[in-house]
């Protein structure tokens, strides 16, 4: 038979053309890749959701660390000012 794309003479049992690689017929395996790519798309989606979740977790952790750190500074300054104020008259 002849290749439907490049018209090369190929064996009747050939699945693809030896010259251009075009499938000789529409095989069921052609409809196979879509589910696989859909699964890999889902996997990549889960992967990116994980990446985003980890990024948010790191951000929240850093934000909570900053929130813990900020009041300490705010509390230390009045205490120091208060002690300085108390010490000066005495
Ligand atoms: Zn061909």
PDB file of the backbone (N, CA, C, O) and the ligand in Angstrom, with CONECT records:
HET     ZN  A 101       1
ATOM      1  N   UNK A   1       0.845  -1.204   0.000  1.00  0.00           N
ATOM      2  CA  UNK A   1       0.000   0.000   0.000  1.00  0.00           C
ATOM      3  C   UNK A   1       0.874   1.245   0.000  1.00  0.00           C
ATOM      4  O   UNK A   1       2.086   1.178   0.208  1.00  0.00           O
ATOM      5  N   UNK A   2       0.246   2.353  -0.233  1.00  0.00           N
ATOM      6  CA  UNK A   2       0.982   3.605  -0.308  1.00  0.00           C
ATOM      7  C   UNK A   2       0.681   4.468   0.913  1.00  0.00           C
ATOM      8  O   UNK A   2      -0.422   4.467   1.458  1.00  0.00           O
ATOM      9  N   UNK A   3       1.713   5.202   1.313  1.00  0.00           N
ATOM     10  CA  UNK A   3       1.528   6.131   2.429  1.00  0.00           C
ATOM     11  C   UNK A   3       0.565   7.237   1.992  1.00  0.00           C
ATOM     12  O   UNK A   3       0.680   7.780   0.893  1.00  0.00           O
ATOM     13  N   UNK A   4      -0.363   7.552   2.855  1.00  0.00           N
ATOM     14  CA  UNK A   4      -1.374   8.561   2.498  1.00  0.00           C
ATOM     15  C   UNK A   4      -0.803   9.975   2.543  1.00  0.00           C
ATOM     16  O   UNK A   4      -1.424  10.929   2.075  1.00  0.00           O
ATOM     17  N   UNK A   5       0.399  10.088   3.121  1.00  0.00           N
ATOM     18  CA  UNK A   5       0.972  11.428   3.213  1.00  0.00           C
ATOM     19  C   UNK A   5       2.050  11.650   2.155  1.00  0.00           C
ATOM     20  O   UNK A   5       1.989  12.590   1.363  1.00  0.00           O
ATOM     21  N   UNK A   6       3.062  10.731   2.168  1.00  0.00           N
ATOM     22  CA  UNK A   6       4.168  10.948   1.235  1.00  0.00           C
ATOM     23  C   UNK A   6       4.109   9.996   0.037  1.00  0.00           C
ATOM     24  O   UNK A   6       4.966  10.057  -0.844  1.00  0.00           O
ATOM     25  N   UNK A   7       3.107   9.121   0.002  1.00  0.00           N
ATOM     26  CA  UNK A   7       2.880   8.198  -1.119  1.00  0.00           C
ATOM     27  C   UNK A   7       4.012   7.195  -1.308  1.00  0.00           C
ATOM     28  O   UNK A   7       4.182   6.654  -2.401  1.00  0.00           O
ATOM     29  N   UNK A   8       4.777   6.945  -0.271  1.00  0.00           N
ATOM     30  CA  UNK A   8       5.849   5.949  -0.356  1.00  0.00           C
ATOM     31  C   UNK A   8       5.246   4.555  -0.298  1.00  0.00           C
ATOM     32  O   UNK A   8       4.247   4.334   0.386  1.00  0.00           O
ATOM     33  N   UNK A   9       5.849   3.620  -1.010  1.00  0.00           N
ATOM     34  CA  UNK A   9       5.364   2.241  -1.007  1.00  0.00           C
ATOM     35  C   UNK A   9       5.802   1.556   0.273  1.00  0.00           C
ATOM     36  O   UNK A   9       6.998   1.375   0.503  1.00  0.00           O
ATOM     37  N   UNK A  10       4.847   1.173   1.109  1.00  0.00           N
ATOM     38  CA  UNK A  10       5.153   0.525   2.387  1.00  0.00           C
ATOM     39  C   UNK A  10       4.393  -0.780   2.500  1.00  0.00           C
ATOM     40  O   UNK A  10       3.416  -1.020   1.791  1.00  0.00           O
ATOM     41  N   UNK A  11       4.876  -1.633   3.429  1.00  0.00           N
ATOM     42  CA  UNK A  11       4.250  -2.940   3.626  1.00  0.00           C
ATOM     43  C   UNK A  11       2.817  -2.784   4.121  1.00  0.00           C
ATOM     44  O   UNK A  11       2.480  -1.833   4.826  1.00  0.00           O
ATOM     45  N   UNK A  12       1.981  -3.751   3.729  1.00  0.00           N
ATOM     46  CA  UNK A  12       0.571  -3.684   4.117  1.00  0.00           C
ATOM     47  C   UNK A  12       0.382  -3.787   5.630  1.00  0.00           C
ATOM     48  O   UNK A  12      -0.574  -3.239   6.179  1.00  0.00           O
ATOM     49  N   UNK A  13       1.309  -4.500   6.307  1.00  0.00           N
ATOM     50  CA  UNK A  13       1.190  -4.670   7.754  1.00  0.00           C
ATOM     51  C   UNK A  13       1.841  -3.526   8.528  1.00  0.00           C
ATOM     52  O   UNK A  13       1.764  -3.462   9.755  1.00  0.00           O
ATOM     53  N   UNK A  14       2.481  -2.627   7.787  1.00  0.00           N
ATOM     54  CA  UNK A  14       3.161  -1.528   8.464  1.00  0.00           C
ATOM     55  C   UNK A  14       2.161  -0.658   9.221  1.00  0.00           C
ATOM     56  O   UNK A  14       1.087  -0.327   8.718  1.00  0.00           O
ATOM     57  N   UNK A  15       2.545  -0.299  10.438  1.00  0.00           N
ATOM     58  CA  UNK A  15       1.669   0.537  11.271  1.00  0.00           C
ATOM     59  C   UNK A  15       1.912   2.006  10.937  1.00  0.00           C
ATOM     60  O   UNK A  15       0.986   2.815  10.874  1.00  0.00           O
ATOM     61  N   UNK A  16       3.208   2.327  10.723  1.00  0.00           N
ATOM     62  CA  UNK A  16       3.549   3.697  10.352  1.00  0.00           C
ATOM     63  C   UNK A  16       4.431   3.687   9.116  1.00  0.00           C
ATOM     64  O   UNK A  16       5.080   2.683   8.825  1.00  0.00           O
ATOM     65  N   UNK A  17       4.460   4.768   8.406  1.00  0.00           N
ATOM     66  CA  UNK A  17       5.300   4.897   7.232  1.00  0.00           C
ATOM     67  C   UNK A  17       6.762   4.974   7.654  1.00  0.00           C
ATOM     68  O   UNK A  17       7.119   5.731   8.556  1.00  0.00           O
ATOM     69  N   UNK A  18       7.595   4.190   6.998  1.00  0.00           N
ATOM     70  CA  UNK A  18       9.025   4.177   7.351  1.00  0.00           C
ATOM     71  C   UNK A  18       9.705   5.464   6.926  1.00  0.00           C
ATOM     72  O   UNK A  18      10.805   5.774   7.385  1.00  0.00           O
ATOM     73  N   UNK A  19       9.044   6.222   6.040  1.00  0.00           N
ATOM     74  CA  UNK A  19       9.660   7.430   5.501  1.00  0.00           C
ATOM     75  C   UNK A  19       9.295   8.670   6.326  1.00  0.00           C
ATOM     76  O   UNK A  19      10.172   9.430   6.738  1.00  0.00           O
ATOM     77  N   UNK A  20       8.007   8.864   6.561  1.00  0.00           N
ATOM     78  CA  UNK A  20       7.593  10.087   7.241  1.00  0.00           C
ATOM     79  C   UNK A  20       6.993   9.830   8.619  1.00  0.00           C
ATOM     80  O   UNK A  20       6.749  10.769   9.376  1.00  0.00           O
ATOM     81  N   UNK A  21       6.750   8.542   8.953  1.00  0.00           N
ATOM     82  CA  UNK A  21       6.241   8.230  10.286  1.00  0.00           C
ATOM     83  C   UNK A  21       4.750   8.417  10.435  1.00  0.00           C
ATOM     84  O   UNK A  21       4.227   8.312  11.545  1.00  0.00           O
ATOM     85  N   UNK A  22       4.060   8.688   9.367  1.00  0.00           N
ATOM     86  CA  UNK A  22       2.611   8.864   9.449  1.00  0.00           C
ATOM     87  C   UNK A  22       1.932   7.519   9.670  1.00  0.00           C
ATOM     88  O   UNK A  22       2.260   6.566   8.964  1.00  0.00           O
ATOM     89  N   UNK A  23       1.015   7.394  10.603  1.00  0.00           N
ATOM     90  CA  UNK A  23       0.298   6.119  10.803  1.00  0.00           C
ATOM     91  C   UNK A  23      -0.476   5.750   9.557  1.00  0.00           C
ATOM     92  O   UNK A  23      -1.077   6.611   8.913  1.00  0.00           O
ATOM     93  N   UNK A  24      -0.462   4.453   9.209  1.00  0.00           N
ATOM     94  CA  UNK A  24      -1.165   4.005   8.004  1.00  0.00           C
ATOM     95  C   UNK A  24      -2.675   4.011   8.221  1.00  0.00           C
ATOM     96  O   UNK A  24      -3.445   4.093   7.264  1.00  0.00           O
ATOM     97  N   UNK A  25      -3.086   3.925   9.458  1.00  0.00           N
ATOM     98  CA  UNK A  25      -4.525   3.976   9.751  1.00  0.00           C
ATOM     99  C   UNK A  25      -4.734   4.611  11.120  1.00  0.00           C
ATOM    100  O   UNK A  25      -3.812   4.711  11.930  1.00  0.00           O
ATOM    101  N   UNK A  26      -5.958   5.030  11.352  1.00  0.00           N
ATOM    102  CA  UNK A  26      -6.271   5.626  12.644  1.00  0.00           C
ATOM    103  C   UNK A  26      -6.395   4.517  13.680  1.00  0.00           C
ATOM    104  O   UNK A  26      -7.406   3.820  13.767  1.00  0.00           O
ATOM    105  N   UNK A  27      -5.346   4.385  14.448  1.00  0.00           N
ATOM    106  CA  UNK A  27      -5.300   3.317  15.440  1.00  0.00           C
ATOM    107  C   UNK A  27      -5.977   3.761  16.733  1.00  0.00           C
ATOM    108  O   UNK A  27      -6.049   4.953  17.032  1.00  0.00           O
ATOM    109  N   UNK A  28      -6.479   2.774  17.505  1.00  0.00           N
ATOM    110  CA  UNK A  28      -7.063   3.145  18.801  1.00  0.00           C
ATOM    111  C   UNK A  28      -6.042   3.771  19.752  1.00  0.00           C
ATOM    112  O   UNK A  28      -6.404   4.492  20.681  1.00  0.00           O
ATOM    113  N   UNK A  29      -4.751   3.483  19.504  1.00  0.00           N
ATOM    114  CA  UNK A  29      -3.711   4.044  20.364  1.00  0.00           C
ATOM    115  C   UNK A  29      -3.581   5.554  20.154  1.00  0.00           C
ATOM    116  O   UNK A  29      -3.002   6.259  20.981  1.00  0.00           O
ATOM    117  N   UNK A  30      -4.135   6.044  19.021  1.00  0.00           N
ATOM    118  CA  UNK A  30      -4.094   7.481  18.773  1.00  0.00           C
ATOM    119  C   UNK A  30      -4.971   8.197  19.793  1.00  0.00           C
ATOM    120  O   UNK A  30      -4.655   9.302  20.233  1.00  0.00           O
ATOM    121  N   UNK A  31      -6.095   7.542  20.168  1.00  0.00           N
ATOM    122  CA  UNK A  31      -6.959   8.120  21.178  1.00  0.00           C
ATOM    123  C   UNK A  31      -6.468   7.776  22.584  1.00  0.00           C
ATOM    124  O   UNK A  31      -7.073   8.169  23.581  1.00  0.00           O
ATOM    125  N   UNK A  32      -5.354   7.033  22.644  1.00  0.00           N
ATOM    126  CA  UNK A  32      -4.773   6.679  23.951  1.00  0.00           C
ATOM    127  C   UNK A  32      -4.089   7.843  24.634  1.00  0.00           C
ATOM    128  O   UNK A  32      -4.339   8.093  25.813  1.00  0.00           O
ATOM    129  N   UNK A  33      -3.211   8.577  23.910  1.00  0.00           N
ATOM    130  CA  UNK A  33      -2.478   9.675  24.559  1.00  0.00           C
ATOM    131  C   UNK A  33      -3.336  10.705  25.283  1.00  0.00           C
ATOM    132  O   UNK A  33      -2.924  11.154  26.352  1.00  0.00           O
ATOM    133  N   UNK A  34      -4.504  11.112  24.776  1.00  0.00           N
ATOM    134  CA  UNK A  34      -5.287  12.126  25.509  1.00  0.00           C
ATOM    135  C   UNK A  34      -5.536  11.820  26.972  1.00  0.00           C
ATOM    136  O   UNK A  34      -5.321  12.705  27.799  1.00  0.00           O
ATOM    137  N   UNK A  35      -5.992  10.581  27.364  1.00  0.00           N
ATOM    138  CA  UNK A  35      -6.178  10.323  28.797  1.00  0.00           C
ATOM    139  C   UNK A  35      -4.876  10.430  29.576  1.00  0.00           C
ATOM    140  O   UNK A  35      -4.854  10.888  30.719  1.00  0.00           O
ATOM    141  N   UNK A  36      -3.771   9.992  28.927  1.00  0.00           N
ATOM    142  CA  UNK A  36      -2.481  10.050  29.605  1.00  0.00           C
ATOM    143  C   UNK A  36      -2.085  11.502  29.852  1.00  0.00           C
ATOM    144  O   UNK A  36      -1.630  11.852  30.942  1.00  0.00           O
ATOM    145  N   UNK A  37      -2.262  12.351  28.825  1.00  0.00           N
ATOM    146  CA  UNK A  37      -1.895  13.758  28.976  1.00  0.00           C
ATOM    147  C   UNK A  37      -2.837  14.438  29.947  1.00  0.00           C
ATOM    148  O   UNK A  37      -2.452  15.364  30.661  1.00  0.00           O
ATOM    149  N   UNK A  38      -4.109  13.957  29.969  1.00  0.00           N
ATOM    150  CA  UNK A  38      -5.062  14.533  30.915  1.00  0.00           C
ATOM    151  C   UNK A  38      -4.631  14.198  32.347  1.00  0.00           C
ATOM    152  O   UNK A  38      -4.743  15.020  33.256  1.00  0.00           O
ATOM    153  N   UNK A  39      -4.124  12.943  32.524  1.00  0.00           N
ATOM    154  CA  UNK A  39      -3.678  12.535  33.852  1.00  0.00           C
ATOM    155  C   UNK A  39      -2.437  13.329  34.258  1.00  0.00           C
ATOM    156  O   UNK A  39      -2.305  13.751  35.407  1.00  0.00           O
ATOM    157  N   UNK A  40      -1.520  13.529  33.285  1.00  0.00           N
ATOM    158  CA  UNK A  40      -0.313  14.290  33.594  1.00  0.00           C
ATOM    159  C   UNK A  40      -0.667  15.748  33.859  1.00  0.00           C
ATOM    160  O   UNK A  40      -0.014  16.416  34.660  1.00  0.00           O
ATOM    161  N   UNK A  41      -1.713  16.243  33.177  1.00  0.00           N
ATOM    162  CA  UNK A  41      -2.174  17.608  33.437  1.00  0.00           C
ATOM    163  C   UNK A  41      -2.707  17.704  34.853  1.00  0.00           C
ATOM    164  O   UNK A  41      -2.453  18.677  35.563  1.00  0.00           O
ATOM    165  N   UNK A  42      -3.455  16.677  35.257  1.00  0.00           N
ATOM    166  CA  UNK A  42      -3.991  16.637  36.627  1.00  0.00           C
ATOM    167  C   UNK A  42      -2.850  16.552  37.630  1.00  0.00           C
ATOM    168  O   UNK A  42      -2.872  17.203  38.675  1.00  0.00           O
ATOM    169  N   UNK A  43      -1.831  15.721  37.288  1.00  0.00           N
ATOM    170  CA  UNK A  43      -0.677  15.578  38.177  1.00  0.00           C
ATOM    171  C   UNK A  43       0.071  16.897  38.305  1.00  0.00           C
ATOM    172  O   UNK A  43       0.473  17.285  39.402  1.00  0.00           O
ATOM    173  N   UNK A  44       0.258  17.590  37.177  1.00  0.00           N
ATOM    174  CA  UNK A  44       0.955  18.873  37.218  1.00  0.00           C
ATOM    175  C   UNK A  44       0.118  19.898  37.968  1.00  0.00           C
ATOM    176  O   UNK A  44       0.655  20.771  38.650  1.00  0.00           O
ATOM    177  N   UNK A  45      -1.213  19.786  37.838  1.00  0.00           N
ATOM    178  CA  UNK A  45      -2.113  20.690  38.566  1.00  0.00           C
ATOM    179  C   UNK A  45      -1.975  20.453  40.067  1.00  0.00           C
ATOM    180  O   UNK A  45      -1.897  21.399  40.851  1.00  0.00           O
ATOM    181  N   UNK A  46      -1.944  19.167  40.460  1.00  0.00           N
ATOM    182  CA  UNK A  46      -1.775  18.817  41.878  1.00  0.00           C
ATOM    183  C   UNK A  46      -0.406  19.295  42.352  1.00  0.00           C
ATOM    184  O   UNK A  46      -0.258  19.795  43.467  1.00  0.00           O
ATOM    185  N   UNK A  47       0.593  19.131  41.482  1.00  0.00           N
ATOM    186  CA  UNK A  47       1.948  19.554  41.833  1.00  0.00           C
ATOM    187  C   UNK A  47       1.995  21.060  42.084  1.00  0.00           C
ATOM    188  O   UNK A  47       2.582  21.515  43.065  1.00  0.00           O
ATOM    189  N   UNK A  48       1.367  21.832  41.185  1.00  0.00           N
ATOM    190  CA  UNK A  48       1.392  23.291  41.334  1.00  0.00           C
ATOM    191  C   UNK A  48       0.546  23.735  42.517  1.00  0.00           C
ATOM    192  O   UNK A  48       0.862  24.724  43.177  1.00  0.00           O
ATOM    193  N   UNK A  49      -0.541  22.995  42.786  1.00  0.00           N
ATOM    194  CA  UNK A  49      -1.347  23.313  43.968  1.00  0.00           C
ATOM    195  C   UNK A  49      -0.516  23.098  45.227  1.00  0.00           C
ATOM    196  O   UNK A  49      -0.602  23.868  46.183  1.00  0.00           O
ATOM    197  N   UNK A  50       0.305  22.018  45.208  1.00  0.00           N
ATOM    198  CA  UNK A  50       1.192  21.742  46.340  1.00  0.00           C
ATOM    199  C   UNK A  50       2.221  22.847  46.486  1.00  0.00           C
ATOM    200  O   UNK A  50       2.495  23.306  47.595  1.00  0.00           O
ATOM    201  N   UNK A  51       2.790  23.276  45.367  1.00  0.00           N
ATOM    202  CA  UNK A  51       3.802  24.335  45.386  1.00  0.00           C
ATOM    203  C   UNK A  51       3.204  25.614  45.955  1.00  0.00           C
ATOM    204  O   UNK A  51       3.817  26.291  46.780  1.00  0.00           O
ATOM    205  N   UNK A  52       1.982  25.936  45.493  1.00  0.00           N
ATOM    206  CA  UNK A  52       1.300  27.147  45.972  1.00  0.00           C
ATOM    207  C   UNK A  52       0.981  27.012  47.457  1.00  0.00           C
ATOM    208  O   UNK A  52       1.130  27.964  48.223  1.00  0.00           O
ATOM    209  N   UNK A  53       0.535  25.805  47.860  1.00  0.00           N
ATOM    210  CA  UNK A  53       0.194  25.567  49.267  1.00  0.00           C
ATOM    211  C   UNK A  53       1.430  25.724  50.142  1.00  0.00           C
ATOM    212  O   UNK A  53       1.363  26.321  51.216  1.00  0.00           O
ATOM    213  N   UNK A  54       2.564  25.186  49.681  1.00  0.00           N
ATOM    214  CA  UNK A  54       3.818  25.292  50.439  1.00  0.00           C
ATOM    215  C   UNK A  54       4.258  26.754  50.495  1.00  0.00           C
ATOM    216  O   UNK A  54       4.731  27.225  51.529  1.00  0.00           O
ATOM    217  N   UNK A  55       4.101  27.468  49.381  1.00  0.00           N
ATOM    218  CA  UNK A  55       4.483  28.877  49.340  1.00  0.00           C
ATOM    219  C   UNK A  55       3.637  29.694  50.314  1.00  0.00           C
ATOM    220  O   UNK A  55       4.144  30.571  51.013  1.00  0.00           O
ATOM    221  N   UNK A  56       2.339  29.391  50.348  1.00  0.00           N
ATOM    222  CA  UNK A  56       1.433  30.087  51.272  1.00  0.00           C
ATOM    223  C   UNK A  56       1.801  29.739  52.716  1.00  0.00           C
ATOM    224  O   UNK A  56       1.791  30.602  53.593  1.00  0.00           O
ATOM    225  N   UNK A  57       2.126  28.463  52.951  1.00  0.00           N
ATOM    226  CA  UNK A  57       2.494  28.025  54.293  1.00  0.00           C
ATOM    227  C   UNK A  57       3.761  28.737  54.752  1.00  0.00           C
ATOM    228  O   UNK A  57       3.856  29.165  55.903  1.00  0.00           O
ATOM    229  N   UNK A  58       4.738  28.862  53.850  1.00  0.00           N
ATOM    230  CA  UNK A  58       5.995  29.554  54.188  1.00  0.00           C
ATOM    231  C   UNK A  58       5.711  31.032  54.458  1.00  0.00           C
ATOM    232  O   UNK A  58       6.266  31.626  55.382  1.00  0.00           O
ATOM    233  N   UNK A  59       4.839  31.612  53.634  1.00  0.00           N
ATOM    234  CA  UNK A  59       4.494  33.030  53.788  1.00  0.00           C
ATOM    235  C   UNK A  59       3.798  33.260  55.124  1.00  0.00           C
ATOM    236  O   UNK A  59       4.111  34.206  55.847  1.00  0.00           O
ATOM    237  N   UNK A  60       2.833  32.366  55.445  1.00  0.00           N
ATOM    238  CA  UNK A  60       2.100  32.506  56.708  1.00  0.00           C
ATOM    239  C   UNK A  60       3.034  32.295  57.892  1.00  0.00           C
ATOM    240  O   UNK A  60       2.917  32.969  58.915  1.00  0.00           O
ATOM    241  N   UNK A  61       3.973  31.342  57.743  1.00  0.00           N
ATOM    242  CA  UNK A  61       4.930  31.071  58.816  1.00  0.00           C
ATOM    243  C   UNK A  61       5.813  32.295  59.050  1.00  0.00           C
ATOM    244  O   UNK A  61       6.054  32.704  60.186  1.00  0.00           O
ATOM    245  N   UNK A  62       6.292  32.870  57.935  1.00  0.00           N
ATOM    246  CA  UNK A  62       7.133  34.064  58.031  1.00  0.00           C
ATOM    247  C   UNK A  62       6.334  35.235  58.591  1.00  0.00           C
ATOM    248  O   UNK A  62       6.854  36.029  59.375  1.00  0.00           O
ATOM    249  N   UNK A  63       5.067  35.342  58.188  1.00  0.00           N
ATOM    250  CA  UNK A  63       4.203  36.429  58.659  1.00  0.00           C
ATOM    251  C   UNK A  63       3.937  36.276  60.150  1.00  0.00           C
ATOM    252  O   UNK A  63       3.903  37.263  60.885  1.00  0.00           O
ATOM    253  N   UNK A  64       3.747  35.025  60.599  1.00  0.00           N
ATOM    254  CA  UNK A  64       3.489  34.797  62.024  1.00  0.00           C
ATOM    255  C   UNK A  64       4.749  35.080  62.835  1.00  0.00           C
ATOM    256  O   UNK A  64       4.679  35.578  63.958  1.00  0.00           O
ATOM    257  N   UNK A  65       5.909  34.754  62.249  1.00  0.00           N
ATOM    258  CA  UNK A  65       7.182  35.045  62.918  1.00  0.00           C
ATOM    259  C   UNK A  65       7.352  36.553  63.057  1.00  0.00           C
ATOM    260  O   UNK A  65       7.792  37.057  64.091  1.00  0.00           O
ATOM    261  N   UNK A  66       6.992  37.258  61.987  1.00  0.00           N
ATOM    262  CA  UNK A  66       7.106  38.715  61.992  1.00  0.00           C
ATOM    263  C   UNK A  66       6.126  39.298  63.004  1.00  0.00           C
ATOM    264  O   UNK A  66       6.441  40.259  63.706  1.00  0.00           O
ATOM    265  N   UNK A  67       4.919  38.699  63.074  1.00  0.00           N
ATOM    266  CA  UNK A  67       3.896  39.179  64.003  1.00  0.00           C
ATOM    267  C   UNK A  67       4.355  38.953  65.437  1.00  0.00           C
ATOM    268  O   UNK A  67       4.067  39.761  66.320  1.00  0.00           O
ATOM    269  N   UNK A  68       5.071  37.853  65.670  1.00  0.00           N
ATOM    270  CA  UNK A  68       5.594  37.590  67.008  1.00  0.00           C
ATOM    271  C   UNK A  68       6.699  38.579  67.357  1.00  0.00           C
ATOM    272  O   UNK A  68       6.827  39.025  68.497  1.00  0.00           O
ATOM    273  N   UNK A  69       7.485  38.904  66.353  1.00  0.00           N
ATOM    274  CA  UNK A  69       8.657  39.747  66.577  1.00  0.00           C
ATOM    275  C   UNK A  69       8.261  41.208  66.791  1.00  0.00           C
ATOM    276  O   UNK A  69       8.853  41.890  67.627  1.00  0.00           O
ATOM    277  N   UNK A  70       7.270  41.691  66.050  1.00  0.00           N
ATOM    278  CA  UNK A  70       6.910  43.108  66.096  1.00  0.00           C
ATOM    279  C   UNK A  70       6.423  43.564  67.478  1.00  0.00           C
ATOM    280  O   UNK A  70       6.881  44.605  67.947  1.00  0.00           O
ATOM    281  N   UNK A  71       5.514  42.836  68.157  1.00  0.00           N
ATOM    282  CA  UNK A  71       5.065  43.310  69.462  1.00  0.00           C
ATOM    283  C   UNK A  71       6.186  43.368  70.488  1.00  0.00           C
ATOM    284  O   UNK A  71       6.160  44.218  71.378  1.00  0.00           O
ATOM    285  N   UNK A  72       7.167  42.485  70.382  1.00  0.00           N
ATOM    286  CA  UNK A  72       8.283  42.477  71.331  1.00  0.00           C
ATOM    287  C   UNK A  72       9.013  43.812  71.291  1.00  0.00           C
ATOM    288  O   UNK A  72       9.366  44.371  72.330  1.00  0.00           O
ATOM    289  N   UNK A  73       9.236  44.320  70.074  1.00  0.00           N
ATOM    290  CA  UNK A  73       9.933  45.595  69.921  1.00  0.00           C
ATOM    291  C   UNK A  73       9.076  46.713  70.488  1.00  0.00           C
ATOM    292  O   UNK A  73       9.570  47.614  71.166  1.00  0.00           O
ATOM    293  N   UNK A  74       7.765  46.639  70.195  1.00  0.00           N
ATOM    294  CA  UNK A  74       6.857  47.679  70.658  1.00  0.00           C
ATOM    295  C   UNK A  74       6.758  47.667  72.178  1.00  0.00           C
ATOM    296  O   UNK A  74       6.584  48.715  72.800  1.00  0.00           O
ATOM    297  N   UNK A  75       6.871  46.477  72.782  1.00  0.00           N
ATOM    298  CA  UNK A  75       6.763  46.382  74.236  1.00  0.00           C
ATOM    299  C   UNK A  75       8.070  46.805  74.903  1.00  0.00           C
ATOM    300  O   UNK A  75       8.055  47.394  75.984  1.00  0.00           O
ATOM    301  N   UNK A  76       9.178  46.510  74.273  1.00  0.00           N
ATOM    302  CA  UNK A  76      10.473  46.822  74.880  1.00  0.00           C
ATOM    303  C   UNK A  76      10.708  48.318  74.979  1.00  0.00           C
ATOM    304  O   UNK A  76      11.307  48.798  75.941  1.00  0.00           O
ATOM    305  N   UNK A  77      10.232  49.056  73.977  1.00  0.00           N
ATOM    306  CA  UNK A  77      10.494  50.497  73.966  1.00  0.00           C
ATOM    307  C   UNK A  77       9.774  51.213  75.106  1.00  0.00           C
ATOM    308  O   UNK A  77      10.406  52.005  75.804  1.00  0.00           O
ATOM    309  N   UNK A  78       8.464  50.968  75.331  1.00  0.00           N
ATOM    310  CA  UNK A  78       7.810  51.650  76.461  1.00  0.00           C
ATOM    311  C   UNK A  78       8.416  51.264  77.803  1.00  0.00           C
ATOM    312  O   UNK A  78       8.524  52.095  78.706  1.00  0.00           O
ATOM    313  N   UNK A  79       8.816  49.986  77.932  1.00  0.00           N
ATOM    314  CA  UNK A  79       9.412  49.536  79.197  1.00  0.00           C
ATOM    315  C   UNK A  79      10.705  50.317  79.465  1.00  0.00           C
ATOM    316  O   UNK A  79      10.969  50.750  80.587  1.00  0.00           O
ATOM    317  N   UNK A  80      11.484  50.479  78.423  1.00  0.00           N
ATOM    318  CA  UNK A  80      12.762  51.187  78.577  1.00  0.00           C
ATOM    319  C   UNK A  80      12.511  52.655  78.914  1.00  0.00           C
ATOM    320  O   UNK A  80      13.170  53.243  79.772  1.00  0.00           O
ATOM    321  N   UNK A  81      11.520  53.234  78.196  1.00  0.00           N
ATOM    322  CA  UNK A  81      11.195  54.653  78.428  1.00  0.00           C
ATOM    323  C   UNK A  81      10.645  54.846  79.833  1.00  0.00           C
ATOM    324  O   UNK A  81      10.929  55.842  80.499  1.00  0.00           O
ATOM    325  N   UNK A  82       9.841  53.863  80.275  1.00  0.00           N
ATOM    326  CA  UNK A  82       9.233  53.945  81.598  1.00  0.00           C
ATOM    327  C   UNK A  82      10.312  53.871  82.679  1.00  0.00           C
ATOM    328  O   UNK A  82      10.302  54.633  83.646  1.00  0.00           O
ATOM    329  N   UNK A  83      11.250  52.926  82.486  1.00  0.00           N
ATOM    330  CA  UNK A  83      12.297  52.787  83.494  1.00  0.00           C
ATOM    331  C   UNK A  83      13.203  54.012  83.514  1.00  0.00           C
ATOM    332  O   UNK A  83      13.690  54.423  84.567  1.00  0.00           O
ATOM    333  N   UNK A  84      13.420  54.585  82.339  1.00  0.00           N
ATOM    334  CA  UNK A  84      14.242  55.782  82.261  1.00  0.00           C
ATOM    335  C   UNK A  84      13.527  56.952  82.941  1.00  0.00           C
ATOM    336  O   UNK A  84      14.156  57.785  83.593  1.00  0.00           O
ATOM    337  N   UNK A  85      12.241  56.996  82.782  1.00  0.00           N
ATOM    338  CA  UNK A  85      11.430  58.064  83.358  1.00  0.00           C
ATOM    339  C   UNK A  85      11.375  57.917  84.885  1.00  0.00           C
ATOM    340  O   UNK A  85      11.392  58.896  85.632  1.00  0.00           O
ATOM    341  N   UNK A  86      11.308  56.645  85.315  1.00  0.00           N
ATOM    342  CA  UNK A  86      11.235  56.385  86.766  1.00  0.00           C
ATOM    343  C   UNK A  86      12.593  56.653  87.408  1.00  0.00           C
ATOM    344  O   UNK A  86      12.677  57.180  88.518  1.00  0.00           O
ATOM    345  N   UNK A  87      13.653  56.282  86.692  1.00  0.00           N
ATOM    346  CA  UNK A  87      14.998  56.427  87.271  1.00  0.00           C
ATOM    347  C   UNK A  87      15.400  57.901  87.393  1.00  0.00           C
ATOM    348  O   UNK A  87      16.078  58.286  88.346  1.00  0.00           O
ATOM    349  N   UNK A  88      14.985  58.711  86.436  1.00  0.00           N
ATOM    350  CA  UNK A  88      15.484  60.096  86.408  1.00  0.00           C
ATOM    351  C   UNK A  88      15.072  60.920  87.655  1.00  0.00           C
ATOM    352  O   UNK A  88      15.923  61.592  88.239  1.00  0.00           O
ATOM    353  N   UNK A  89      13.785  60.883  88.073  1.00  0.00           N
ATOM    354  CA  UNK A  89      13.453  61.712  89.249  1.00  0.00           C
ATOM    355  C   UNK A  89      14.101  61.204  90.538  1.00  0.00           C
ATOM    356  O   UNK A  89      14.432  61.986  91.430  1.00  0.00           O
ATOM    357  N   UNK A  90      14.281  59.847  90.623  1.00  0.00           N
ATOM    358  CA  UNK A  90      14.807  59.295  91.851  1.00  0.00           C
ATOM    359  C   UNK A  90      16.327  59.435  91.922  1.00  0.00           C
ATOM    360  O   UNK A  90      16.940  59.016  92.904  1.00  0.00           O
TER     361      UNK A  90
HETATM  362 ZN    ZN A 101       5.000   8.484   4.399  1.00  0.00          ZN
END
